[in-house]
Amino acid sequence: MKRMRILGLALAAVFALAAVMASGASAVKPTWKVCAKTAKNPETKKYTHQFNDKLCSEKSETSEGKYELEEGLGKAKPFKGKGGVAILHNVIPGKGDITVECQAFKDSGEVVAPSGVVNVKSEFKKCKSLGFPCKTEGGKNETITTNLLAGELGWMDKAHTQAGESLTSQAAPGTGYLAEFECEGEAKVRVHGAVIGLVSPAHVVQKESTASFAVSEYGIGQPNSLSNPPAFEEGAEPVGVLLTELNGKETGNTWQPEGGLVSGQEATAINKGEKLGIS
């Protein structure tokens, strides 16, 4: 039963997917941008904008470009993505870093103005920890599916060269569950909080983006805990981290630990959708 406690507590970060966002108070936040074709100046009959090409990558030396980078979503086409191995880190006091691996995942969602993402859903496959399979109740074997997630973009550095994303419960941001599942009929697990990842490239307009989630020691909650970044550069308030609670025989069929155990995720997803930039 002790190993089932470790198993349940270790399964948090696997649910935050690669897709796109961040939340919290901000001074200057990144927004979704489109490369829009502009009209000629009615008086001079000339174009008067910054870029020469449809991707807004080539600046006009004479300021007579046809295109301009503008806040917008284009046709707001939904995005879809996929990734390989996703590794969950959960440092259990006295046990060390217990990892959970899912061998592949896919995600989908929608972008919203000015800097948000909604209806994000992730499905992780071939998920095991300590040799035990885990799955969403009523779902396929070794498959964990998140609830609907949402969030916004944010900056990861003061120079605004790197954009980030966060994911949290869409129904109840910060407090609602990102995922609820069961492992081997021994323990039920629920995950709340939020997770932040890096979205690249920034300042480039294209259909494809990469969402990368990495962990480090941020000194949050438990000593030596591994988590994803808890806040954005411009955030006055922390976005939050992933928190896991377990309900099983070892916990007396109650949710433990109170408030959840800090968790972190490593994963990378390639997402494709509308031709957008982040700046």
C-alpha positions in Angstrom: 0.0 0.0 0.0 2.9 2.3 0.6 3.9 2.1 -3.0 0.3 3.0 -4.1 0.6 6.2 -2.1 3.8 7.0 -3.9 2.1 6.2 -7.2 -1.0 8.3 -6.6 1.0 11.3 -5.4 3.3 11.1 -8.4 0.7 11.5 -11.1 0.0 15.2 -11.2 2.0 17.1 -13.8 1.3 14.6 -16.6 -2.0 16.4 -17.3 -0.9 19.8 -18.3 -0.4 19.7 -22.0 1.5 21.7 -24.5 -0.7 24.0 -26.0 -0.8 27.7 -25.2 -1.3 30.2 -22.3 -0.8 32.1 -19.0 -2.7 34.0 -16.3 -2.3 36.6 -13.6 -2.0 40.3 -13.3 0.3 41.9 -15.9 1.8 45.2 -17.0 2.5 44.3 -20.6 1.2 40.9 -21.8 1.9 39.3 -25.1 -1.1 39.0 -27.5 -2.0 37.0 -30.6 -1.0 38.8 -33.8 -1.8 38.4 -37.4 0.0 39.6 -40.5 -2.7 41.7 -42.2 -2.7 43.1 -45.7 -3.4 46.9 -45.6 -4.9 49.4 -48.0 -3.1 52.1 -49.9 -3.0 55.6 -48.6 -6.0 57.2 -50.5 -4.0 60.4 -51.1 -0.6 59.1 -52.2 -1.9 55.8 -53.6 1.0 54.1 -51.9 1.3 51.5 -49.2 2.6 52.9 -45.9 3.3 49.9 -43.6 6.2 48.0 -42.1 6.4 44.7 -43.9 6.8 43.5 -47.5 5.7 39.8 -47.0 2.6 37.8 -45.8 4.5 36.6 -42.7 5.6 40.1 -41.6 9.2 38.9 -41.6 10.7 41.3 -44.1 10.7 44.9 -43.1 10.3 47.6 -45.7 13.2 50.0 -45.8 11.0 52.7 -47.3 8.0 52.1 -45.0 6.0 51.3 -48.1 5.1 47.7 -47.2 1.8 46.1 -47.9 1.5 44.3 -44.6 1.2 45.1 -40.9 1.4 43.1 -37.7 -1.9 43.6 -35.9 -3.6 42.1 -32.9 -6.0 39.5 -34.0 -6.9 35.8 -34.6 -7.3 35.5 -38.3 -10.1 32.9 -38.8 -9.5 31.6 -35.2 -8.8 28.1 -36.5 -8.7 25.5 -33.7 -5.2 24.0 -33.0 -4.2 20.4 -32.7 -1.0 18.9 -31.5 0.9 15.9 -30.4 4.0 14.9 -28.4 6.2 12.0 -27.3 7.2 11.0 -23.8 5.8 13.1 -20.9 7.6 12.7 -17.6 5.9 13.6 -14.3 8.1 14.6 -11.4 6.8 14.3 -7.8 9.3 14.5 -4.9 8.0 12.4 -2.1 9.5 13.2 1.3 11.8 10.3 2.2 11.3 8.7 -1.2 13.0 11.1 -3.6 11.8 12.0 -7.1 9.1 9.5 -8.3 8.4 9.8 -12.0 5.5 8.8 -14.1 5.8 8.3 -17.9 3.2 8.5 -20.6 4.7 7.4 -23.9 2.7 9.8 -26.2 -0.1 12.5 -26.0 -2.2 14.7 -28.2 -4.1 17.9 -27.6 -6.5 20.4 -29.1 -8.0 23.8 -28.3 -9.0 27.2 -29.5 -7.4 30.6 -29.4 -9.3 33.7 -28.1 -8.6 37.4 -28.2 -6.5 39.1 -27.0 -4.2 36.4 -25.5 -6.2 33.4 -24.4 -6.8 29.8 -25.1 -10.0 27.8 -24.3 -11.4 24.3 -24.7 -8.0 22.8 -24.4 -8.0 19.0 -23.9 -5.1 16.6 -23.6 -5.1 12.8 -23.9 -2.0 10.9 -22.6 -1.5 7.3 -23.6 0.5 4.3 -22.3 0.7 5.9 -18.8 2.5 3.9 -16.0 4.2 4.5 -12.7 6.2 1.9 -10.9 4.9 -0.6 -13.4 1.2 0.1 -12.7 -1.2 1.5 -15.3 -3.4 4.5 -14.7 -6.5 5.8 -16.5 -9.4 8.2 -16.4 -12.5 6.5 -15.0 -14.5 4.9 -17.8 -11.7 5.5 -20.3 -9.3 3.3 -22.2 -6.6 1.4 -20.5 -3.4 3.4 -19.6 -5.1 6.5 -21.0 -5.6 9.7 -19.0 -7.7 12.5 -20.4 -7.8 16.0 -18.9 -10.9 18.1 -18.2 -11.3 21.2 -20.3 -8.4 23.7 -19.7 -8.0 27.4 -20.4 -5.5 30.2 -19.8 -3.5 33.1 -21.3 -0.1 34.0 -22.7 2.6 35.7 -20.6 6.3 36.7 -20.8 9.0 34.5 -19.4 11.8 37.2 -19.4 12.1 40.9 -19.0 13.4 41.4 -22.5 10.2 39.8 -23.8 12.1 37.4 -26.1 10.4 34.3 -24.7 6.6 33.8 -24.4 5.0 31.4 -22.0 1.7 29.7 -21.5 -0.3 28.3 -18.6 -3.1 25.8 -18.2 -5.7 25.6 -15.5 -9.3 24.4 -15.1 -11.6 26.2 -17.5 -14.6 25.7 -15.3 -13.0 26.9 -12.1 -9.5 28.5 -12.8 -7.0 27.8 -10.0 -9.3 25.6 -7.9 -11.0 23.2 -10.3 -9.5 19.9 -11.3 -7.3 19.6 -14.4 -7.8 15.8 -14.3 -9.4 13.1 -12.2 -8.4 9.4 -12.5 -7.7 6.1 -10.8 -4.7 3.8 -10.7 -5.0 0.0 -10.5 -8.3 0.3 -8.5 -6.2 1.2 -5.5 -6.1 5.0 -5.5 -8.1 7.9 -7.0 -6.1 11.0 -7.9 -7.1 14.5 -8.6 -5.0 17.4 -9.9 -5.6 21.1 -9.5 -3.6 24.3 -9.7 -1.9 25.5 -12.9 1.2 24.8 -15.0 3.4 27.1 -17.1 5.4 26.2 -20.2 7.4 27.9 -22.8 5.8 28.7 -26.2 8.1 29.3 -29.2 8.9 31.0 -31.4 7.8 34.4 -30.2 7.7 37.4 -32.7 7.3 35.0 -35.6 4.1 34.5 -37.6 3.5 30.8 -38.6 1.1 27.9 -38.3 3.3 25.7 -36.0 4.4 26.3 -32.5 6.2 24.3 -29.8 5.1 24.2 -26.2 7.7 22.9 -23.8 7.3 22.2 -20.1 10.3 21.8 -17.8 10.9 21.5 -14.1 13.2 23.0 -11.5 13.4 23.7 -7.8 11.5 26.8 -7.0 11.2 26.3 -3.2 7.4 26.0 -3.3 5.6 24.1 -0.6 7.8 21.1 0.1 11.7 21.0 0.3 13.4 19.9 -2.9 10.1 19.9 -4.8 10.2 20.1 -8.6 7.7 22.2 -10.3 7.2 24.3 -13.4 7.6 28.1 -13.2 5.0 29.6 -10.7 4.6 33.0 -12.4 5.3 35.1 -15.4 7.8 38.0 -15.6 5.0 40.6 -15.6 2.8 38.9 -13.1 2.0 40.6 -9.9 0.4 37.4 -8.6 1.8 33.8 -9.1 -0.1 31.7 -11.6 0.4 28.6 -9.5 1.8 25.1 -9.8 0.3 21.6 -10.2 -1.0 20.0 -7.0 -1.9 16.4 -6.5 -4.2 14.7 -4.0 -4.7 11.0 -3.4 -7.7 9.1 -2.1 -7.1 5.4 -1.3 -6.7 2.7 1.3 -3.5 4.1 2.7 -5.1 7.5 3.3 -8.2 6.0 4.9 -10.2 6.8 1.8 -9.8 10.5 2.3 -8.1 13.1 0.1 -4.4 13.5 1.2 -2.2 15.5 1.6 -4.3 18.5 2.4 -3.9 21.1 -0.3 -2.0 18.8 -2.5 1.6 17.8 -3.2 3.7 20.1 -5.5 4.3 18.4 -8.8 6.1 19.2 -12.1 6.0 18.1 -15.7 8.4 17.6 -18.6 6.8 17.4 -22.0 7.0 18.9 -25.5 4.2 19.3 -27.9 4.1 20.5 -31.5 0.8 22.4 -32.2 -0.6 23.4 -35.6 -3.4 25.8 -36.2 -4.1 29.4 -37.4 -1.2 31.4 -38.8 -0.4 33.6 -35.8 2.4 35.3 -34.0 3.0 36.2 -30.3 4.3 39.6 -29.5 
